[in-house]
Amino acid sequence: MLRKTSIQHKVRIWRAVAGYLSKTRSRRITVNVSRINRYTCEGDIVVVPGKVLGAGVLDHPVTVAALAFSKQAREKILTAGGKCISIQELIESNLTGSNVKIIG
């Protein structure tokens, strides 16, 4: 689906995310909440092509799209005022991929 959307709308970000997700499960990216906090500002939209883990603190609202979330990570993102969505939901709401960061 990511590659198809990338070709249809001529958007490179979805092709890059598809490349990360095509790796084996053991080689997929895992990102802690602290890394999201470090590299984002309030209101940013972030894609994690893997799993988000709950280590660290998030002190500003961020929209995070990922393949999976740990229970602690989901709680911390929601407590900070952010949103946890799937990658598919992000594609449907933002086909052009504008203002989206890949963290990995």
C-alpha positions in Angstrom: 0.0 0.0 0.0 2.8 2.4 0.8 4.6 1.9 -2.5 1.4 2.2 -4.4 0.6 5.5 -2.7 4.1 6.7 -3.3 3.8 6.0 -7.0 0.3 7.4 -7.4 1.0 10.7 -5.7 4.8 11.0 -6.5 5.7 11.2 -2.8 9.1 9.8 -1.8 8.5 9.6 2.0 6.0 6.7 1.7 8.6 4.7 -0.4 11.2 5.3 2.3 8.8 4.0 5.0 8.0 1.0 2.9 11.7 0.2 2.6 12.1 0.3 6.4 9.1 -1.9 6.9 10.2 -4.5 4.4 13.0 -5.6 6.6 12.7 -8.6 8.8 11.0 -8.3 12.2 14.2 -8.5 14.1 15.8 -5.7 12.1 12.9 -3.3 12.3 13.3 0.0 14.1 12.4 0.5 17.8 12.2 4.1 19.1 11.9 5.2 22.7 9.6 8.1 23.7 12.7 10.1 24.7 14.0 10.1 21.2 10.7 11.4 19.9 10.8 14.1 22.6 14.4 15.1 21.6 13.8 15.4 17.8 10.3 17.0 17.6 8.6 20.2 18.5 5.0 20.8 19.6 2.5 19.8 16.9 4.9 17.7 14.7 3.8 14.6 12.9 6.1 11.6 13.2 6.3 8.2 11.5 8.1 5.4 13.2 8.5 2.4 10.8 8.5 -0.1 13.7 7.6 0.0 17.4 7.5 2.8 19.9 8.7 1.9 23.4 8.0 3.8 26.6 11.4 4.7 28.0 11.7 8.4 28.6 9.4 11.4 29.0 7.4 13.3 26.4 6.7 17.0 27.4 4.8 18.3 24.3 2.0 17.0 22.1 3.0 15.1 19.0 1.1 12.9 16.5 2.9 9.6 16.2 2.1 7.0 13.5 3.8 3.6 14.0 3.4 0.0 13.3 3.1 -0.8 17.0 3.1 0.9 20.4 3.9 -0.5 23.8 1.3 0.2 26.5 3.6 2.7 28.3 4.5 4.6 25.2 0.8 5.0 24.2 0.0 6.3 27.7 2.9 8.8 27.7 2.0 10.1 24.3 -1.7 10.5 25.2 -0.8 12.1 28.6 1.3 14.7 26.8 -1.7 15.6 24.6 -0.6 13.8 21.5 -2.1 11.2 19.3 -1.2 7.6 18.5 -2.4 6.5 15.0 -1.5 3.7 12.6 0.6 4.4 9.5 -2.4 3.7 7.3 -4.5 6.3 9.1 -1.7 8.9 8.5 -1.5 8.1 4.8 -5.3 8.5 4.5 -5.2 11.9 6.2 -2.0 13.1 4.6 -1.5 11.6 1.1 1.3 14.1 0.2 3.3 13.4 3.3 3.8 17.1 4.0 5.3 18.0 7.4 6.0 14.4 8.3 9.2 13.3 9.9 10.6 9.8 9.9 12.3 8.9 13.2 14.3 5.7 13.4 
